[in-house]
């Protein structure tokens, strides 16, 4: 069993949302995408914000989220980074990865 549960993580992430506002996350998918993105950052060499000795990067990412060390920012903050509030570390709700088009050029064979 996953500890903490998805429901607990959603409560932690949405704890700063005031009455009447849309929640930051409302699905397990958002939690999974954010923690997997943070785990990839840890694998790439980013500093762990909690004690993660002997633990896998995903477990560390889940613990960071549970302790409030990272935040999931809504799309409005990820599109315009200069307006995003300063935080110790931040995560954006995952979007489909941007892919570069293969740029096939057509040549006229005459």
C-alpha positions in Angstrom: 0.0 0.0 0.0 1.2 3.5 -0.9 2.0 5.6 2.1 0.9 8.4 2.0 -2.3 7.7 0.1 -3.3 9.6 -3.0 -6.1 11.2 -1.0 -3.7 12.4 1.6 -1.4 13.9 -1.1 -4.3 15.6 -2.8 -5.3 17.2 0.5 -1.7 18.4 1.1 -1.4 19.9 -2.4 -4.8 21.6 -2.1 -4.4 22.8 1.5 -3.6 26.4 0.4 -6.7 26.7 -1.8 -9.3 29.0 -0.4 -13.1 28.4 -0.5 -14.6 28.8 -3.9 -11.3 28.5 -5.8 -10.5 25.6 -8.1 -8.3 22.9 -6.5 -4.7 22.7 -7.8 -5.1 19.0 -8.4 -8.3 16.9 -8.4 -7.0 13.5 -9.7 -4.5 10.9 -9.0 -3.0 11.4 -12.5 -1.9 14.9 -11.6 -0.1 13.6 -8.5 1.6 10.8 -10.4 2.8 13.2 -13.2 4.1 15.7 -10.7 6.0 13.2 -8.6 7.4 11.4 -11.6 8.7 14.7 -12.9 10.3 15.5 -9.6 11.8 12.0 -9.5 13.4 12.6 -12.9 14.8 15.9 -11.6 16.4 14.1 -8.6 17.8 11.4 -11.0 19.3 14.3 -13.1 21.1 15.6 -10.0 18.8 18.0 -8.3 19.2 18.2 -4.5 16.8 16.1 -2.4 14.8 18.3 0.0 14.2 15.4 2.5 16.5 12.7 3.8 16.4 10.1 1.0 19.4 7.9 1.9 18.7 4.4 0.6 15.4 5.4 -1.0 14.4 5.5 -4.6 13.9 8.9 -6.3 10.1 8.4 -6.6 9.8 7.7 -2.9 11.8 10.8 -2.1 9.6 12.9 -4.5 6.4 11.6 -2.8 7.8 12.4 0.6 8.8 15.9 -0.6 5.3 16.5 -1.8 3.8 15.1 1.4 5.9 17.4 3.6 5.1 20.5 1.5 8.7 20.9 0.3 7.5 21.2 -3.3 4.4 22.6 -4.9 2.4 21.8 -8.0 1.8 25.0 -9.9 -1.2 25.4 -12.2 -0.7 26.0 -15.9 -1.2 29.8 -15.5 2.1 29.9 -13.5 4.0 27.6 -15.8 3.2 29.6 -18.9 4.5 32.8 -17.4 7.4 32.0 -15.0 8.1 35.6 -14.0 4.7 35.7 -12.3 5.1 32.4 -10.4 5.7 32.9 -6.6 9.1 32.1 -5.4 9.3 28.7 -3.7 12.0 26.4 -2.4 11.2 24.0 -5.3 8.3 23.8 -7.6 6.6 21.3 -9.8 4.2 22.1 -12.6 1.3 19.9 -13.4 2.5 17.7 -16.2 1.5 18.4 -19.7 2.1 16.3 -22.8 5.8 16.6 -23.6 6.6 18.9 -26.4 8.1 17.1 -29.4 10.1 18.5 -32.2 8.7 17.8 -35.6 11.0 15.6 -37.7 11.1 18.4 -40.3 10.9 16.3 -43.4 11.8 18.4 -46.4 10.2 17.6 -49.7 12.5 17.9 -52.7 11.4 18.1 -56.3 12.9 15.3 -58.2 12.7 16.3 -61.9 
